[in-house]
């Protein structure tokens, strides 16, 4: 569609807005705060954290649903669900998450409306038919994820552990900048979506958890280092296959203590995994000392033996690889004697002599390969 053929859906917006907000806007923000019994300063801060566009005191842009939302927020605070320390971070996370979701959904609805015989009518009809179903489905998905995550986190909390020990892996596309310049917009979107879909499927199918995707990169965690290794090796193998449309990728894995917060992960283990990814060669997987120890059946290093935090230049040079190559089969535990040892994953490690990246001047690292690679 050319610019001259563009369709103005503004006339139908008021009808859709009224449907989405439970009625046409009739209140100013001052009236909303007053009816909710919430100080104007608190209401403004909550709206700002949620990412809502700020309006003047005289602008009529609110409905009864906004009053109810403020009351619910106050209820949560009084129940100590939203403490002063966690309030800003949690509300900001809500705002960011739903803003991204709404952007994608609104784009989809608009595209469908434009394709209708009467775009204005089409948008209103699509909204009334689709939105309630999407809302119900979102609630179902949220509850399912909440049940699964609560089960995992409550188990950790009952053990009294402030941190969790897990594997953290970054996988990113090699040559993304060059490709993004050579592809048309639609081709680039398709390329990225293919990567995200395939990578997410590989992680979920093996019991991992996707923390986030960042354009050309995916961050995921697993409880076991061997699971992260399996996923990373599978994805890099696909990238090396010239007949596979999956892009060429590289990966970095670190194993150790991780702090979970609001669906994200933090700590030195996460930083190390990211740094190792940045120095990994195309189509390869690089692991840190913690992952290497677990995969070879050795004891993982103690926290006080963590790599130095001294600042170093991120020169991307991993240095010459050690000529010594080792092969290891992870310890299968006490049940190993009753299992076929050939079913246990085995790996080859090639020691990288030096890894000097930002924040870490003496990282120990190994390039990981399956024994049958």
C-alpha positions as CSV (number, residue, x, y, z in Angstrom):
1,X,0.0,0.0,0.0
2,X,1.4,3.4,-1.0
3,X,1.5,6.4,1.3
4,X,-1.3,8.0,-0.7
5,X,-3.5,4.9,-0.2
6,X,-3.0,4.9,3.6
7,X,-6.1,4.5,5.7
8,X,-7.1,6.8,8.6
9,X,-8.5,4.7,11.4
10,X,-8.8,7.6,13.8
11,X,-12.6,7.8,13.5
12,X,-13.0,4.3,14.8
13,X,-10.4,4.7,17.6
14,X,-12.9,6.3,20.1
15,X,-15.2,3.3,19.8
16,X,-12.3,0.8,20.3
17,X,-10.9,2.9,23.2
18,X,-14.3,2.9,24.9
19,X,-14.5,-0.9,24.6
20,X,-11.0,-1.5,25.9
21,X,-11.3,0.9,28.9
22,X,-14.8,-0.1,29.9
23,X,-16.3,3.2,28.7
24,X,-15.4,6.6,27.2
25,X,-13.0,8.7,29.2
26,X,-14.8,11.0,31.6
27,X,-12.3,11.7,34.3
28,X,-9.1,13.8,34.8
29,X,-6.2,12.4,36.6
30,X,-7.0,14.6,39.6
31,X,-10.5,13.1,39.8
32,X,-9.2,9.6,39.5
33,X,-6.7,10.0,42.4
34,X,-9.4,11.7,44.5
35,X,-12.0,8.9,43.9
36,X,-9.4,6.2,44.6
37,X,-8.3,7.9,47.8
38,X,-4.7,8.0,46.6
39,X,-2.3,10.9,46.8
40,X,-1.7,12.5,43.4
41,X,2.0,12.1,43.8
42,X,1.7,8.3,44.2
43,X,-0.8,8.0,41.3
44,X,1.5,9.9,39.0
45,X,4.5,7.8,40.0
46,X,2.6,4.6,39.4
47,X,1.5,5.7,36.0
48,X,5.0,6.8,35.1
49,X,6.4,3.4,36.2
50,X,3.8,1.7,34.1
51,X,5.0,3.7,31.1
52,X,1.7,5.6,30.5
53,X,1.8,8.9,28.7
54,X,1.6,11.7,31.1
55,X,-1.3,14.2,30.6
56,X,-2.2,17.6,32.2
57,X,-4.5,18.0,35.1
58,X,-7.3,19.2,32.8
59,X,-7.1,16.4,30.3
60,X,-10.1,14.0,30.3
61,X,-8.4,10.7,29.6
62,X,-9.5,8.3,32.4
63,X,-12.3,6.0,33.3
64,X,-13.7,4.1,36.3
65,X,-11.2,1.3,35.5
66,X,-8.4,3.6,36.3
67,X,-9.9,4.3,39.7
68,X,-10.3,0.6,40.4
69,X,-6.7,0.0,39.4
70,X,-5.4,2.6,41.8
71,X,-7.4,1.1,44.6
72,X,-6.1,-2.4,43.9
73,X,-2.5,-1.0,43.9
74,X,-3.1,0.5,47.3
75,X,-4.6,-2.8,48.5
76,X,-1.5,-4.6,47.5
77,X,0.7,-2.1,49.3
78,X,-1.4,-2.4,52.5
79,X,-1.1,-6.2,52.2
80,X,2.7,-5.7,52.0
81,X,2.7,-7.4,48.5
82,X,4.1,-4.2,47.1
83,X,6.7,-3.1,49.6
84,X,8.4,0.3,49.1
85,X,11.6,-1.5,48.1
86,X,10.0,-3.7,45.5
87,X,7.1,-1.5,44.3
88,X,9.0,0.5,41.7
89,X,10.8,-2.5,40.2
90,X,7.8,-4.7,40.0
91,X,5.5,-2.0,38.6
92,X,8.1,-1.0,36.0
93,X,8.4,-4.7,35.0
94,X,4.7,-4.9,34.5
95,X,4.7,-1.8,32.4
96,X,7.5,-2.9,30.1
97,X,6.2,-6.4,29.6
98,X,2.6,-5.3,28.8
99,X,3.8,-2.4,26.6
100,X,5.7,-4.8,24.3
101,X,2.8,-7.2,24.2
102,X,0.3,-4.5,23.5
103,X,2.5,-3.1,20.7
104,X,2.6,-6.4,18.9
105,X,-1.1,-7.1,19.4
106,X,-2.2,-3.6,18.3
107,X,-0.1,-4.0,15.2
108,X,-1.7,-7.3,14.4
109,X,-5.3,-5.9,15.0
110,X,-4.6,-2.9,12.8
111,X,-3.2,-5.0,10.0
112,X,-6.3,-7.2,10.1
113,X,-8.6,-4.2,10.1
114,X,-6.8,-2.7,7.1
115,X,-7.4,-5.9,5.1
116,X,-11.2,-5.7,5.9
117,X,-13.6,-4.3,3.3
118,X,-14.5,-1.5,5.8
119,X,-11.4,-0.9,7.9
120,X,-13.2,1.3,10.5
121,X,-15.9,-1.3,11.1
122,X,-13.4,-4.1,10.9
123,X,-11.2,-2.7,13.7
124,X,-14.2,-2.4,16.0
125,X,-15.5,-5.8,15.2
126,X,-12.0,-7.4,15.6
127,X,-11.5,-5.7,18.9
128,X,-14.8,-6.9,20.4
129,X,-14.4,-10.4,19.1
130,X,-10.6,-10.9,19.6
131,X,-9.7,-8.9,22.8
132,X,-11.9,-10.9,25.3
133,X,-10.4,-14.2,24.0
134,X,-6.9,-12.8,24.1
135,X,-7.4,-11.5,27.6
136,X,-8.7,-14.9,28.8
137,X,-5.9,-16.7,27.1
138,X,-3.3,-14.4,28.6
139,X,-4.7,-15.0,32.1
140,X,-4.5,-18.8,31.5
141,X,-0.9,-18.5,30.3
142,X,0.1,-16.3,33.2
143,X,-1.5,-18.7,35.8
144,X,0.3,-21.7,34.2
145,X,3.6,-19.9,34.3
146,X,3.0,-18.7,37.8
147,X,2.2,-22.2,39.0
148,X,5.3,-23.6,37.4
149,X,7.6,-20.9,38.6
150,X,6.2,-20.8,42.1
151,X,6.8,-24.5,42.5
152,X,10.5,-24.1,41.4
153,X,11.1,-20.9,43.5
154,X,9.3,-22.2,46.6
155,X,11.5,-25.3,46.6
156,X,14.6,-23.1,46.6
157,X,13.2,-20.7,49.2
158,X,12.4,-23.6,51.6
159,X,16.1,-24.6,51.4
160,X,17.0,-21.2,52.7
161,X,19.3,-20.4,49.8
162,X,19.4,-16.7,48.7
163,X,21.0,-17.8,45.4
164,X,20.5,-20.7,43.0
165,X,23.3,-22.7,41.4
166,X,22.6,-23.1,37.7
167,X,24.0,-22.9,34.2
168,X,23.7,-19.7,32.3
169,X,24.0,-19.6,28.5
170,X,24.1,-16.9,25.9
171,X,23.7,-17.7,22.2
172,X,24.1,-15.0,19.6
173,X,24.0,-14.7,15.9
174,X,27.4,-14.3,14.1
175,X,27.6,-11.5,11.6
176,X,24.3,-9.9,12.7
177,X,25.3,-6.4,11.9
178,X,26.3,-7.3,8.3
179,X,23.2,-9.3,7.7
180,X,20.9,-6.6,9.1
181,X,22.3,-4.2,6.5
182,X,21.9,-6.5,3.6
183,X,18.4,-7.8,4.3
184,X,15.1,-6.0,3.6
185,X,13.0,-5.2,6.7
186,X,10.6,-8.2,6.2
187,X,13.5,-10.6,5.5
188,X,15.3,-9.4,8.7
189,X,12.2,-9.9,10.8
190,X,11.7,-13.4,9.4
191,X,15.4,-14.2,10.0
192,X,15.3,-13.1,13.6
193,X,12.0,-14.8,14.3
194,X,13.3,-18.0,12.8
195,X,16.3,-17.8,15.2
196,X,14.1,-17.0,18.2
197,X,11.6,-19.7,17.5
198,X,14.2,-22.4,16.9
199,X,16.3,-21.4,19.9
200,X,13.3,-21.1,22.2
201,X,12.0,-24.5,21.1
202,X,15.4,-26.1,21.8
203,X,15.6,-24.6,25.3
204,X,12.0,-25.4,26.3
205,X,12.1,-29.0,24.9
206,X,15.0,-29.8,27.1
207,X,13.6,-28.2,30.3
208,X,15.5,-25.0,30.2
209,X,14.1,-21.5,30.8
210,X,14.3,-18.6,28.3
211,X,15.1,-15.5,30.3
212,X,15.0,-13.1,27.4
213,X,15.7,-12.6,23.7
214,X,17.6,-9.4,22.7
215,X,17.4,-9.2,18.9
216,X,20.3,-11.3,17.8
217,X,20.8,-13.0,21.2
218,X,19.0,-15.4,23.5
219,X,19.7,-15.8,27.2
220,X,18.6,-19.0,29.0
221,X,19.2,-21.0,32.1
222,X,19.2,-24.7,33.0
223,X,19.5,-26.5,36.3
224,X,22.2,-28.8,34.9
225,X,25.3,-27.8,33.0
226,X,25.0,-30.8,30.8
227,X,21.5,-29.6,29.6
228,X,22.9,-26.2,28.7
229,X,25.8,-27.9,26.8
230,X,23.4,-30.1,24.9
231,X,21.3,-27.1,23.8
232,X,24.2,-24.9,22.9
233,X,25.9,-27.7,20.9
234,X,22.7,-28.5,19.1
235,X,22.2,-24.8,18.1
236,X,25.8,-24.3,16.9
237,X,25.6,-27.5,14.9
238,X,22.5,-26.2,13.1
239,X,24.3,-23.0,12.4
240,X,27.2,-24.8,10.8
241,X,24.8,-26.8,8.5
242,X,24.8,-25.0,5.2
243,X,21.4,-26.6,4.3
244,X,19.8,-25.3,7.5
245,X,18.2,-21.9,7.4
246,X,19.1,-21.4,11.1
247,X,21.8,-18.7,11.3
248,X,25.4,-19.3,12.3
249,X,25.7,-18.8,16.1
250,X,28.2,-19.0,19.0
251,X,27.6,-19.6,22.6
252,X,29.1,-19.1,26.1
253,X,28.2,-21.2,29.2
254,X,29.0,-20.5,32.8
255,X,27.9,-22.5,35.9
256,X,27.6,-21.1,39.4
257,X,25.5,-18.9,41.7
258,X,22.8,-16.8,40.1
259,X,20.4,-14.3,41.6
260,X,16.8,-14.4,40.3
261,X,14.9,-11.2,40.3
262,X,11.7,-10.3,38.5
263,X,12.1,-12.9,35.8
264,X,15.8,-11.9,35.1
265,X,19.1,-13.2,36.3
266,X,22.1,-11.4,37.7
267,X,25.5,-12.0,39.1
268,X,29.0,-12.9,38.1
269,X,27.9,-16.2,36.5
270,X,25.7,-14.3,34.1
271,X,28.5,-11.8,33.3
272,X,31.0,-14.5,32.6
273,X,28.6,-16.3,30.3
274,X,28.1,-13.1,28.3
275,X,31.9,-12.4,28.2
276,X,32.6,-15.9,26.9
277,X,30.1,-15.6,24.2
278,X,31.7,-12.4,23.0
279,X,35.1,-14.2,22.5
280,X,33.7,-17.5,21.1
281,X,34.5,-18.3,17.5
282,X,31.7,-18.8,15.0
283,X,30.0,-22.1,15.5
284,X,31.6,-22.9,18.8
285,X,30.7,-23.2,22.5
286,X,33.0,-21.9,25.2
287,X,32.5,-22.8,28.9
288,X,33.9,-21.5,32.1
289,X,35.7,-23.3,34.9
290,X,32.5,-24.0,36.8
291,X,30.8,-25.7,33.8
292,X,34.0,-27.5,32.9
293,X,34.3,-28.9,36.4
294,X,30.7,-30.2,36.4
295,X,30.8,-31.6,32.9
296,X,34.0,-33.5,33.7
297,X,32.7,-34.8,37.0
298,X,35.1,-32.7,39.1
299,X,34.1,-30.6,42.0
300,X,32.9,-27.1,41.0
301,X,35.1,-24.3,42.2
302,X,34.2,-22.5,45.5
303,X,32.8,-19.0,45.3
304,X,35.9,-17.5,46.8
305,X,37.9,-18.9,43.9
306,X,35.9,-16.9,41.4
307,X,37.8,-15.2,38.5
308,X,39.3,-11.8,39.2
309,X,37.1,-8.7,38.7
310,X,40.1,-6.6,37.6
311,X,39.2,-4.4,34.7
312,X,40.7,-5.6,31.4
313,X,40.4,-4.6,27.8
314,X,37.8,-6.5,25.8
315,X,40.1,-7.2,22.9
316,X,38.1,-10.3,21.8
317,X,41.4,-12.3,21.5
318,X,41.1,-15.7,23.1
319,X,44.8,-16.3,22.4
320,X,46.2,-19.6,21.1
321,X,44.4,-22.7,22.3
322,X,46.3,-25.2,24.4
323,X,47.4,-28.2,22.4
324,X,46.1,-30.5,25.1
325,X,42.7,-31.9,24.4
326,X,40.7,-33.9,26.9
327,X,37.6,-36.0,26.7
328,X,35.1,-36.4,29.6
329,X,31.9,-38.2,30.4
330,X,29.9,-36.4,33.1
331,X,29.3,-38.3,36.3
332,X,25.9,-40.0,36.0
333,X,25.5,-40.3,39.7
334,X,24.8,-43.5,41.8
335,X,22.5,-45.0,39.2
336,X,25.3,-45.0,36.6
337,X,26.1,-48.7,37.1
338,X,22.6,-49.7,36.1
339,X,22.6,-47.6,32.9
340,X,24.2,-48.0,29.4
341,X,27.3,-45.8,29.6
342,X,27.0,-45.1,25.9
343,X,23.8,-43.2,26.5
344,X,25.7,-40.6,28.6
345,X,26.8,-37.5,26.8
346,X,30.5,-37.1,26.4
347,X,32.5,-34.0,25.5
348,X,35.9,-32.9,24.3
349,X,37.5,-29.9,25.8
350,X,40.3,-27.7,24.4
351,X,41.8,-25.4,26.9
352,X,42.0,-21.8,25.9
353,X,45.2,-20.3,27.3
354,X,44.0,-16.8,27.9
355,X,40.6,-15.0,28.0
356,X,40.9,-11.3,28.6
357,X,37.6,-9.4,28.5
358,X,36.1,-6.4,30.2
359,X,35.9,-7.0,33.9
360,X,37.8,-10.3,33.8
361,X,41.5,-10.4,33.1
362,X,42.2,-14.1,33.8
363,X,39.2,-16.1,32.9
364,X,39.7,-19.8,32.5
365,X,37.8,-21.2,29.6
366,X,37.5,-24.3,27.4
367,X,36.1,-24.8,23.9
368,X,33.5,-27.6,24.1
369,X,32.7,-30.2,21.5
370,X,30.8,-33.5,21.5
371,X,33.1,-36.5,21.2
372,X,31.5,-37.5,17.9
373,X,31.7,-34.0,16.3
